[in-house]
Amino acid sequence: MSTAPTGGGSTPFSDAQRRIRRNRWLFTAPLVLLCVLACVLVWETVRANTSETARADWPWRLQLMSAEPLASLLAVAAGAVLARAQYARAVRPVLGWRSEYEPGLLPGAAKAWRVGILNGGQHNAVLEEVDYHLVLAADPVRDPGTDVEWTGLTALGEQLSHAGLRAAVDFRLLYFGAGYPLVASGTHETVMVGVFSKRFIEEVSALHVRIRVTDSVGDTHERVIECLKGAREAVVAPVEEAPTAPVGGAGPGLPAARTERRSGPPRA
């Protein structure tokens, strides 16, 4: 279980994707090298502008590097930092999610609220961690200064069970293992995160899912989605299908159909 210093209310999180960690070797090392070479350049520039008498004494007689190789190394380091930044932006995953009511996902005739995620970027991403934060409708209002507790799928299932919600009846949640690839398919097809019934939506105020993925350069990205966001909006309410009246039967408000024998032409 991990904690984050955010909290307060049922929606304490930003829905925007953010980068939370960079690769130490592919980002920090070139940047440190660039800073060291810049310091050497400043030293050599100041040293070159001193008199020959001063350069004969310590510390000005210390020559770290001549101007030609220093300029070449500095250009290479600056190019590496810029190239790395540009490539990291190109392979950055685009984590999106979509939800809607769909039939046949849970027992019963009623439609269920389905939530799915997708990677809309140009390169694949590797799932690092998935955590959950549950807020029940009966829970007291959170103090904004308290930490938010993130739990795994097993602990979330126990919390929902204590609240009287049944798995495979009121909800379905998928288990994602570390290393699961979020493929950049280039379509709007989503990977299902969970399915929730109307009773679940009534009993649960919010269900936050924190998704962390690693891109091709080793940077870690995070997005927190609220699975029940929009489920109570009237504009996305499910369209329930009306029962179909049998052929020839009486529908609601309509008279029953009558069949009469037609008289045909007399037979010869």
Residue pairs with C-beta under 8 A, 6 or more apart in sequence:
1 149
1 150
1 151
1 152
1 155
2 131
2 150
3 147
3 148
3 149
3 150
4 147
4 148
4 150
5 147
5 148
6 12
6 13
6 148
7 142
7 143
7 144
7 145
7 146
7 147
7 148
8 142
8 143
8 144
8 145
8 146
9 141
9 142
9 144
10 135
10 205
10 206
11 206
11 226
11 229
12 142
12 144
12 148
13 148
13 208
13 224
13 226
14 224
15 223
15 224
15 225
15 226
16 223
17 94
17 95
17 221
17 222
17 223
18 221
18 222
18 223
19 92
19 219
19 220
19 221
19 222
20 212
20 220
20 221
20 222
21 219
21 220
22 28
22 218
22 219
22 220
23 217
23 218
23 219
25 218
26 84
26 217
26 218
27 84
27 88
27 217
27 219
30 77
30 80
30 81
30 84
31 81
33 77
33 80
34 74
34 77
34 78
34 80
34 81
37 70
37 73
37 74
37 77
38 74
40 64
40 65
40 70
41 70
41 71
41 74
43 64
44 63
44 64
44 65
44 67
44 70
47 55
47 60
47 62
47 63
48 67
50 60
54 60
55 61
64 70
65 73
84 217
87 217
88 215
88 217
88 219
90 122
90 123
91 121
91 122
91 123
91 215
91 216
91 217
92 121
92 215
92 219
92 221
93 119
93 121
93 123
93 124
93 125
93 182
93 184
93 213
93 215
93 221
94 119
94 120
94 121
95 117
95 118
95 119
95 120
95 125
95 182
95 211
95 213
95 221
95 223
96 117
96 118
96 119
96 120
97 115
97 116
97 117
97 118
97 190
97 193
97 223
97 225
98 115
98 116
98 118
98 188
98 190
99 113
99 114
99 115
99 116
99 227
99 229
99 230
99 231
100 113
100 114
100 236
101 111
101 112
101 113
101 114
101 236
101 237
101 238
102 111
102 112
102 114
103 109
103 111
103 112
105 111
105 112
105 114
105 172
105 195
106 112
106 168
106 169
106 170
106 171
106 172
106 195
106 197
107 168
107 169
108 197
110 197
110 198
110 238
110 240
111 238
111 240
112 195
112 196
112 197
112 198
113 195
113 196
113 197
113 198
113 200
113 201
113 227
113 228
113 231
114 192
114 194
114 195
115 192
115 193
115 194
115 195
115 196
115 225
115 227
116 190
116 191
116 192
116 193
117 182
117 190
117 191
117 193
117 211
117 225
118 182
118 185
118 188
118 189
118 190
118 191
119 125
119 182
119 183
119 184
119 185
119 213
120 184
121 184
121 215
122 184
123 184
123 215
123 216
124 181
124 182
124 183
124 184
124 216
125 181
125 182
125 184
125 213
125 214
125 215
125 221
126 179
126 180
126 181
126 182
126 213
126 214
127 176
127 177
127 178
127 179
127 180
127 181
127 182
127 211
127 212
127 213
128 178
128 212
128 213
128 214
128 220
129 178
129 210
129 211
129 212
130 153
130 176
130 209
130 210
130 211
130 212
131 150
131 151
131 152
131 209
131 210
132 150
132 151
132 152
132 153
132 155
132 156
132 207
132 208
132 209
132 210
133 148
133 149
133 150
133 151
133 206
133 207
133 208
133 210
134 151
134 156
134 159
134 160
134 204
134 206
134 207
134 208
135 142
135 204
135 205
135 206
135 207
135 208
136 163
136 203
136 204
136 205
137 202
137 203
137 204
137 205
139 205
150 210
151 159
153 173
153 175
156 173
157 167
157 173
160 167
160 170
160 171
160 204
161 167
163 203
163 204
164 203
165 171
165 199
165 200
165 203
165 204
167 173
169 197
170 196
170 197
170 199
170 200
171 194
171 195
171 196
171 197
171 200
172 194
172 195
173 193
173 194
174 191
174 192
174 193
174 194
182 191
182 213
193 209
193 225
193 227
194 207
194 209
194 227
196 204
196 207
196 227
196 228
196 231
201 228
201 231
201 232
204 228
205 228
206 226
206 227
206 228
206 229
207 226
207 227
207 228
208 224
208 225
208 226
208 227
209 224
209 225
209 227
210 222
210 223
210 224
211 222
211 223
211 224
211 225
212 220
212 221
212 222
213 220
213 221
214 220
214 221
215 221
230 236
245 251
245 252
245 254
248 256
248 257
248 259
249 256
249 257
250 256
250 257
